[in-house]
Amino acid sequence: MSSSDIISEKSDIIVTTPSADNSQVYEDNAAVNKQENGDATPAVPEKPKSAYIWVGMLCLMVAFGGFVFGWDTGTISGFVNMSDFKRRFGQLNGEGEYYLSNVRTGLIVSIFNIGCAVGGLTLGKLGDMYGRKKGIMITMVIYIVGIVIQISCGSSKKSWVQYFIGRIISGLAVGAVAVLSPMFISETSPKQIRGTLVSCYQLMITAGIFLGYCTTYGTKSYTTSVQWRVPLGLCFAWALLMIGGMVLMPESPRYLVEVGNLDEARKSIASVNKVPLEHPFVNDEVDLIFTSIEKEKLAGSASWGELITGKPKIFYRVFVGVMLQSLQQLTGNNYFFYYGTTIFKSVGLSDSYETSIILGIVNFASTFVALAVIERLGRRNTLLYGSCAMATCLVIFAAVGVKALYPNGLDQPSSKPAGNVMIVFTCLYIFFFATSWAPGVYVVVSETYPLRIRAKGMAVATGANWMWGFLIAFFTPFITSAIRFSYGFVFFGCVVFSFFFVFAFVPETKGLTLEEVDDMYDAYTPGLAFMNKMKRQAAKTEAQTDIEV
């Protein structure tokens, strides 16, 4: 009797919440499948990538959570330089002009990241409680509440506090979506294009940044609150669009199997892989997911402590995720994105908003290149190449800024040729970041954790990203005031460190199912990532020899 026959005969039992008997029935089914097909992972039906256009569009809708984050990044950098924004939320100087102090600027920009960190750690569990789809819908409702609080600010002396609170609340939602979106895509998308589709989250971030820059450029000429209220008001449209998109998206098959809804899991797998519901691959994949979940359930429910004590090598995998997300911030990308308008004012540009748009175009266009690079080079090589390229750009940017930008002193006009060189290498830096560390980190982290601790693991890793984002956004105004463009050397050192970290600690996960990643880490030696490929090849050769014998 085949695997599909067993599922068909027991469907009335299996689709209910799993009991001990149900688990045994399905374990028997998985065992039969394993006997018939061997230990090999279910063969994914060979199809051209064009067959996955509809799946790609659906995953792009899930990835729209990245657009919401990018929109905030692109607009807030313009807001802090707008006259009405300074009048409402700033202070008067001795000359009777409104300005935003370094402290207030740092708080308004960076507090969003604190909200994101808390939201990722606390609201990310909505995906486990209600499913990935409903979890994202709930977070978008919270996001709308935060936007309402911000956009309704008056002009009193304390109105900046209301705006501050609104940014925290909207940050809670964006932080949760940053956990749920990549996780949802990685669990739903076909293995052949999973890296590309997870990278769409970063693509949507860059789209949000670019369009945010364009919108603030279009409203900066107004003298009223239209300057910042129109870009902020568009956030309602983004939230409603994402809620609507979730209605069309199939639920994660891994979540559906975990709650015992196997019929819907099969439909989800068949839908995203573009195969008939009765195709053997569908039941094989359900078998694989079910067996993996049952193994995890035997060990009990996941606790936060299991992030330290869990196996195989869960603490090490959490460590890798936290370090990668931290280093993504420490590459210095948000130094340019959050304060791009301010930076380019300092190199003598008359309209720094225009240069920010150029950066946005480079960032967005480069991410399309990343969609190909992440699959062609693999996750590990993509990060390594990015570290080398970004280090080169940063050291030139910083050296020119320190040595050549003000040849006659800081109180004299800047050198236009030196400023142009800095802009060119900023654009090159953005290109290399957007094609490597920007998408690569999200892909690696989304593929690193087993289902049972994935939500918690991704929440901790993403929380580290937000915390470093807060620190960089808050302290950058103070640091640049003190050391100016020498700040680039700090990021250069971090990028050099990132190269050696990836070389030693980050194994390749390209082409592996989420269950195969578990097996890889089980036999993996921490600190020797560069040897992992050789060990896997040796194991494969040994297995083939055993079969021949």
Summary of the structure (lengths in Angstrom):
residues: 549
radius of gyration: 24.7
end to end distance: 28.7
largest distance: 88.3
contacts: 2005
relative contact order: 0.13
helix: 79%
strand: 1%
